[in-house]
Amino acid sequence: MFELFENELNKLESVLDQVKNTSLDFLENLRERPTYIVEQLAKSYDLADSGGGALASLEIFRQHYEKLMVASPGPRYWGFVTGGATPAAIAGDWLTAVYDQNTQSLQGAGDVSAIVEKETIRLLCQLLHLPDDFTGGFVTGATMSNFTGLAVARQWAGEQSGRDISREGTSGELVVMAATPHSSVIKSLAMLGIGSNNVLRIQVLDGREAMDLADFEQKLIDNQDRPIIVSCSAGTVNTVDFDDIKAIVALKKKHKFWLHIDAAFGGFAACVASQRHLLEGWEQADSITIDCHKWMNVPYDSAVALVRKEHSRLQVSTFQNSNAPYLGDPSENFSYLNFLPENSRRFRALPAWFSLTAYGRNGFEWIVQNSIDRAREFENYIESSGHFELLAPVRLNVVCFRLKTGTERMCVFLDQLNRRGKVFMTPTLLSGEPAMRAAFVNYRTEKEDILIAIREMEEVMQAL
């Protein structure tokens, strides 16, 4: 055996102890770590003929790179929609690397990881109050989850016209409708060959990001001679607005279309009884996107693509490895190889399984409610402030606001706030107008963090 490998295997406990200590140092000091680092210059190294081993690499990383790591899993990283990682999720993620399984099939692949994945999907559906009507699988994130659902939708649309799109390609006969699609939906349409520009935009309600149902139905009528795919928002990124899923499902009984629901983080509103009405009817969707590394607080990369079981044949015809006999006959053996875009993938379900079994319904209800409560506290500050104003009602866990004194000063304010490294927020556009947004999804965020952010904001305003 190569000498370095043999040496490290003989002292594996020591190597992993050092990694554990490095991990603990990061996590235990997460509140004090900066949320933004201005200077991102790092030393480059040429590839050596003889390496120094794992611990030498760890030391180089700590000296030159770890100090540049921002506290994105921390309590005041409010940019994008970034969750943290609970202890159970970290445990599951560590073991994912240790077990190093390529999750493929339920039979004949020689490991239990696919069985655990199916069980994780079952538990997740129970958490989100979804019936056992969906086939689910883990993918990297919301982009690939949206891609998966829309890929099967594309295959469905082709079948309505008597075509096998996965074999024959698209020819422009289908139509995709959406009111406020996430950028990952648009990206998925580009990757699927449908075209990122080929979205028929549904009008939104006045002052909302939710679709105007009258305009939606008229567009359904106008395009009734073509297969229709509808992408519905269950939690927009700026204002966490929800399309009226119940009403859309009712229209599905009158008009034929594929209903895809992008519930990347909004789906977790189902964990709280007072918010569950926002998702009423979503069990009738054809496909659903759920992003676990957001509100579920598991590490990147982790999302779930749910497709109604009645569409399994279409799902297999979309993703099957029909030209690889060594992978088996998809008609005889369930395999994630034939249900998802990737052939090789890590045991992504394990961190989610650990989290679901560790914390149960009550734990995730607490996470979601805590985020909502923190958003309300931040909303109260914005409403009472002389410097800022809300741009939309705080419907769930995102606060969208702006500086009263104009766009130019707002850009300076946000840049200076982020550079201080205590809290991180992102700019956005709402109805074409520049704005700022704070997204609350991290289980570590407490009242104290809201007060720290307020203090930072006030000090920046005083300095402008």
N, C-alpha and C positions, 0 to 999 in steps of 0.2 A: 504493500500500500504506500502511496505517496506519504512522505514522512510527516508533513504538516497535518494531513488528515488523521493519521494514526495518533499523533501527539494530542490533537484536540479531542478526539474521541476518548482518549484515556483520561483527560481532565475536563470532560464535558460539563460536570457539575460546576466547576469553577468558572468556566466560560459563561454559562447561563446565569450564574449568580451575579457576575459583573453586568450582564445585560439587564437583569432584574433590578440591580441597584441604580443603574442609569435610568431605567423606566420610572422607578419610585421617585428619584430626584426630580424628574420632570413633572410627574403628576402631583407630588406633594407641594411643589412650588408653583403650581399652575396659576394661582391667583396673582402672584407677583410677576409672572412672566409678561413681557410686552405683547400687546395685541397687534403691534405694527413695528416693523424694523426698517428704518430708512436706508441704512447702508447694507446692501445685499452682495457686496463683493466677497468672493470666496476663492481660496487658493486652488489651483489646478494641479493635478498629479499625472505624470506619465505612467503607463503600465509597466510595472517592474517584472523582471524575470523571476525573481524570488520574492514571494509575498511574506509578510510578517505574521500572518495568522489572524484569527478573528479578534483577539484582544488588541492587537496592534491597530487593526482597522477601526475598532471601537474607539480607541484613544484619538486617532486622527479625526474621526468623525466628531467626537466631543470637542476637540480643540478648534476645529475649523468650520463646522457646519451646524452643530446643535445650537450654538449661540444665535444662529439666524432663524431658528424655528420660532414662529409666532404661536401665541396661545389660542389657536383656533378651536381646540376642544374645551376652552375655558369659559367662565361664566359671563364675560363681557365681550365676546366676539359675536356681534349682532349683525354682521354682514352676511349677505346671501341667506340661506336657511341652513345653518350648520349646527348639527347636534354635537354633543360630546360623546363620551364612551363610558358607560357604567362599568363597575367592577366585573359584573358577570359577563358583559359583552367583551371586555378585554380578555378575560379568561378563555372565552370561546374562541376569540381571534388568535390568541397565542397557540391554543391547541390545534387550530386549523392549520397553522404552519407546521406544527409537530407531526400531525397525522398525515398531512400532505396527500390527501385523497383527490383524485380526479373524478368528481361526481358525475356519473353517467346513467347507469340503469338500475332498475330494481331487481333484476334477475341476471345472473351470469357474469357480473362484473367483479365479483369477489369482495366487495366491501359494503358496509351498511350506510354509507353517507347519503345515498339517494333515498333510502327509507327514512332517515332522519330529516331530510329535506321535505319529503312529503308530509311528515308529521309536523314539521315547523309551519308549513303552509296551512295545515289544518288548525293548528293552535292560533296562528295569526288571524285566520278568518273568524275564529271564535271571538278573539279579542275585538275585532272590528264589526262584529254582529253580521257577518256575511254567511249565507247558507253554503252547504257543501255542493255548490253547483259549478265550481271553478277548478281548472287545472292550473297549478301555479309552479313557478320556478324562479330561482334567484339569478339575477343579472347584476351588472356593475353599478347601475344607477338609474335615475329617472329617464335619461336619454335612451338607454337600451331597453328599458321597460316600455316606454312609449313606442320605440321602434318595433318591439315584438308584437304588441297589440295591434299596431297599425299595419304591420306586415301581414298578419292573419286577416285583418280587415280588407287589405288589398286583394288577398286571395279570394275572400268572400265576394268582393265586388266583381272580380273577374268571372267567378262562377255564375253570377247573375246574368252575365253576357255570354255564357257558354265558353269561357276561356280559362286556361290554366296559366295564370300570370307568372307563377314561379318558373315555368318552363318557357313560356312564349314572350314574356315581357309585357310592359304596359303599352297602351296605345291611346291614352288620354280620354277614355270613355267614362271614367269615374269622376266623381266630384267629392271634395273634402270641404266640410263646413266647420267653422269655429268662430267664436266671438273674441276671446282674449287668450289665444293659445300660448303656452310657454314656449320659449325659444327652442327647447329640446323637441317639441312636437314639429316645429318648422324644420329643424335639422333632420329629424327622422324622415320627413317627407322628401328631403333632398336625397338622403341615402337610399330611399326606396325607389327612386326614379320617378316619383309622382311630381316632384318639383316644389321647391320652397316657395315659389311665387303662386302656386296653383291652389291657394286656399280661398274659398268663397267666404268672405268675412260677413258674419252676422252682426247686425247693429247691436249696440249695447244699450241698456237702459240709461236714462239720464242720470249722470253723476255716479254711474256704477261701471263695473267691469263685467257684469253678468249679461247674458244674451237677452235681447228683446224677443220674446216668444212669438209675437205677431209677425215680426220680420222673419224669424226662423221658419215658421210654418209657411209663409208665402214662398220662401226660397225652396222649401221641400216640394211645394206644388209646382213651382216653375221648373224644377229639375227631376220631376217624377219619372221621366223616361230614361234616367241614367242611374246606375248604382250610387248610393250616397253613403259616405262615411262621416259621422259627426264626432268631433272631439270636444268633449265637455269639460269645463274647469270645475274642480272641487277644491277650491282654494288657490286664488291667483297670487302671484308673488308680491305684488305691491300692496294690495288691500285685503287679501284672503277672501275675495268675493267668490260666491258659489253660484253657478248656474242653477236654475230651478230644476233639479233632477227629476223630481216627482212629475212635474208638468211635461218635461221632455219624454219621460217614459210613457206618459199618457198619449203623447203625439206618436210614439212608436207603434201604438196599436192602430193608428189611422194611416201612417205612412211607413214605408219600408226603408229602414236604414240601419247601419251598424253603429252602435253607441259605444264609443271609447271614452272612459272617464279618467282624466289625469288628476289623481288624488294623491300626488307625490307625498305631501305632508298633511294636506287637509283631511285625508282619510282617517287620520288618528283623532279627529274630532269625535268619531264614533265612540271613543273611550269614555267620554263624559256625557252623561244623560241629558244635560241641558243643551248640548250642542248637536245631539244625534239627529235632530230634525233636518239639519243641513244636508244630510246624506240620504234622506228618505227616498227610496226607490232605486238606490244604486245597485242593489242586488239584481236588478234586471239588465244591467249593462252586459255588453258582449265581451268587453275587455276593460281591465282596470290597471292603472299604474300606482304602485305603493313604493315609497322610498324609505327604506329602514334607517339609512344613515342620517336622516333628518330627525324627525320627532321621536323615533324609537331609540335614539341615542346608542346605536351600535357603530363601530368604526367603518370608515370607507373601505371597500366599495361594497354596497349592499342595497339591493332593491329587489322588488318582486313584480313579476308580470303575471297577472291573472287573466285567464281566458276561459270563457264558459265551456264546460265539458262537451256540450253539444257540437262545439266547433273543433273538437280534437282532430277529426279527419283533415280539416282545412289547415290546422296548425302543423300536423305532420307533413302535409303536402308542401307547406311553406319551407320547413326547415330540415326535412329528412335528408339523410346521407344516402341517396339512392344509388350512387355510383361507387360505394365502398362496401363490398360484400363482407369484409372482415368485421364490420361493425354490427352485423346482424340484420335480420328482417324487421323493419319497424312495425309491421302488422302483427308480429308474433311476440314482441317484447317491448314493453314501455321503456323508453330511454330518453333522458334529457337531451341526448345528442340530436334527437329528432323533434324536440319540442321547443328548443331555444336556439338563438343564433350561434352560440359557441359550441365547439366540440370539446375542447379542453377547458376546464374551469376549476377553480379551487372550491373547497368545501365551505362555500359562503354562508350556508344556512346555520352553521354551528353557533356563531355569536348571537344570532337572533333566537335560536333554540335555548341557549343559556339564559338569555334575557327573559324570554317568555316564561320559562319554568322557574326562574329565580324570583321574579317580581309579580307575576300574575296580573289579573285585572286591576287590582288596587294600585299597584306600582305605576302602571301606565296612566291610569286615571289621574294619579297625583302629578306625574310629569306634565301632562297636558294642562291640567288645571293650574299648576304652578306657573306655567308659561303664560297662560291667559291672565292670571293675577298680576304678574310682573308687567305685562303689556298695559294693563289698566293703570298701574301706578305711573308708568312712563307717559301714558296718555294724559293723566291728570296734570303732570308737570307741564307738558306741552300746552295744554289748554290754559293753564294759569300763568304761563310765561309771557313776558312782554317781548321776547325775541322771536318766538316761533309760533307757527300755527299748523293745525292739522289740515291735511288735504283730503282725508276720507275718514269715515267712522272706523274705529278700531273694532273690527268684527270678531277677531279671534286673537292672533298672536303677533301681528305685524303692525307697527306704527309708521305711517307714511306722513311726512311733515316737511315744512320748508321754513326758511328764514324770512321774516316779514320784510326785511330791507332789500331783498332782491337777489337775483340769480348769481351775480358776480361775487358778492360777498359770501354767498352760501358755499360756493366752491372753495373759497379761501378758508372759510370756517371749517368745512369738513376735512380739508387737507390738514389743517393745523390740529384739529381734534384727534384725528387718526395718528398723526406723527407723535403725539404725546404718549401713545402706547398703552393707555389705560382702558380704552373702549374703542371698538371698531365698528363703523357703520358704512354703508355703501350709498352712492348716488343712484338715482333712477329717473325715469320719466313716467309721469302719470298724466294721461290724456295729452301727451306732447309737452308737458310742462316739467322743468327740472324739479327734483325733489330729493329727499333723503329718506332712508328707511332703516328701521331697527327690527330685526326678527328674533323673537324669543322662542327657543326650542331646547336649550340646554338645561339639563336637570340640576346643574350646579348653581344656576342663577338665583340669587336671593335678593331680598329687599335692600341689603347693604350695597349690592352691585348697582342698583338703580340710583341710590344716593351718590355713589362714586361717579357714575356717569353724569348726573346732574351737576355735581361740583365741577367736573372737568368742562362741561359745556359752558357753565357760567364763567369760568376763568378764561376760556378762549374768547368768549364774547367781550369780556372786559378788556382783553388785550387787542381786539380788532380796532 
